[in-house]
Amino acid sequence: MSVVKILPRTEEPVLPAPSVAPLAGVAPSATTAPTSATKSASEPYLFDRTFHAMLARFTGGISPSALLLAWLDWSSHLAAAPQRRMDLAGNVLRDTSRFLKAVAHATSPGQTPWSVIRPEGQDRRFKQPQWEAPPFNLLAQAFLLGERWWHDAATGVRGVSRANEAIVEFSVRQMLDMLAPSNFVMTNPEVLEKTFQSGGENFVFGWQNWCGDLMRMLSAAKPVGNEQFVVGKTVAASPGKVVYRNELIELIQYYPTTAKVQAEPILIVPAWIMKYYILDLSPQNSLVKYLTDQGFTVFAVSWRNADARDRDVAFDDYRRLGVMAALDAIGRILPGQKIHALGYCLGGTLLSIAAAAMARDGDERLGTVTLLAAQTDFTEAGELTLFINESQVAFLEDMMWQRGYLDTAQMSGAFALLRSNDLIWSHLSHDYLMGEAAPLSDLMAWNADATRLPYRMHSEYLRKLFLDNDLAEGRYRVEGQSISLSDIHVPMFVVGTLGDHVAPWRSVHKLHYQVDADLTFLLTSGGHNAGVVAPPDEPGHNYQVMTKAADGPYVGPDEWLKLAPHVEGSWWPEWTRWLIARSGEPCDPPPIGYGDIDSLPDAPGDYIHI
């Protein structure tokens, strides 16, 4: 396949109107931009790829071959394990006996609920007191017993590969989640109580909610309540100015809110899977506003959304036209100053690659590096790895090849499946059966503002980082030369979140033995997003934190969990104290931008609307 190259960045920061300019500055030509006819002639196995792309529309982007191979692996090994099958049969008899005793004594005065099995701490389906009364308590216990049995049957079978076991267990869990008694009117006591109290009005409201959701899905409209979260007014509203623009990013410099500022600025590198303003939500939830109020000069990268014209934008283009271009622009505004760089999620992975390449090349512009829920070793990358094996990646590549990008629907569907209880079935029960539509929050509105990923970039990301783990194993190349995370020597502040399904904290913790730097690791409560967006005024947050010196001994994640002290409250003040301790004396605020920036928009810029 011929490769479309990104044009080098020029010194002129102003682009044509964003509505018509291709993302990567692609210049069509006979040699670099093949027409559909030439592509059809040169593309190998064109029919196969087209068939896979068509099939993906019906499977949600999940490879049927990957599922089939996993189930064959599991079932064949279980069939060849007679003793294991006898143990599973014995478990059925034992659980059935205990359950029948509970049924026989269900109405006895001394009988307590959950006498056989109780829900796990994170399972909110049966938390309400209505589930403690028979027969609903018995229905819930029967379901939980079956759920536990299937988990035992799907896991721990000798000879099954770890990846295939995870796929089978995940598939079984999805089917069981669908059959939970909380999903049906006659077996959900909360729904029945609501029905009697409202005279069936909840079903009318639930039908309206369902019809509204269906119409919004078909029309690709925003969720109900989104109108109160207007980008640039109620969210992404921190005052600032776009001070640099190229074909991939807009760099925003935020106005100071204090008379004096810290000498070293902060550069925020967000993920381009979603819009950048997760760190600049409503004013009370905005990390950007919090930082400017603490006296920091803050810059943030706003990525431009990809479309079909950007199919050949490479992963390294995000480093070159993103991180490095932003550092160059900041260097013109604050010459000679060190920069505190922060990377979130995929942006953190990219920042770690950029930092390692800079260290290799003797580029010393970074003062510190902060990574939020960002992985650099993908061998234990959580349940996302269920969607990433050779069969699945090839299937995704064919789907993206036809479109030129990974669609937002496929990404959001995968993330929803990881937490199907919270994001799918609880939504069905609450919105459609109870008829109580949950109010939209700023975080939920941001989550609905999805982006697309270029075909080539996402393929390289999946293969080089997830499948081959090149970054962790020293094979990742930048500008033709290998890089190593061990070359990073600047102080690092690394945040993991306890309930992260995207970047599990134990995976994030692996940086301890990858870098040769003073590393402060902080583990905060919450998930991938809610754990990071943790304003100090919001109750319920807590964290653990501990620092490892560059020459200090390695402490594994389980030992770290026992040794690190607990702190109540948000992690934001902890991080800002760490930054201030590594910053120079406060000084007057720097100028806004460099040179003629009058033609560039105010924050949040233009790219955020694409």
Protein Blocks (a to p, Z undefined) as FASTA:
>chain_A
ZZdddddddfblbdcdfklmcfklpacdfklmccfklmmmmmghklmmmmmmmmmmmnno
pafklmmmmmmmmmmmmmmmmklmmmmmmmmmmmmmmmmmmmmmmmgmklcghklbccdf
klmklmpfklmpcfklmmmmmmmmmmmmmmmmmgopahiafklmmmmmmmmmmmmmmmpm
klpfklmmklmmmmmmnnommmmmmmmmmmmmmmmmmnopacehklmmcghilgokagcd
dfbdcfkbccdddddfbfbdcfbdcdddddfkbcfklmmccfklmmklmmmmnopacddd
ddddddfklmmpcfklmmmmmmmmmmmmmmmmmghiacddddehjlmmmmmmmmmmmmmn
opakbfbdcdehiafbfklgojmlmmocfklmmmmmmmmmmnopacfklmmmmmmmmmmm
lmmmmmmmmmmmnopacdddfklmmmmmccdddfklmmmmmmmmmmnommmnopaceehi
acdfklpmbdcdddddfklcklgfklmmmmmmmpccdddddddeddfklmmmccfklghi
acddddddfkbccddfklmmmmpccdedjfklmmmmmmmmmcccddddddedehjfklpc
cdebjmlmZZ
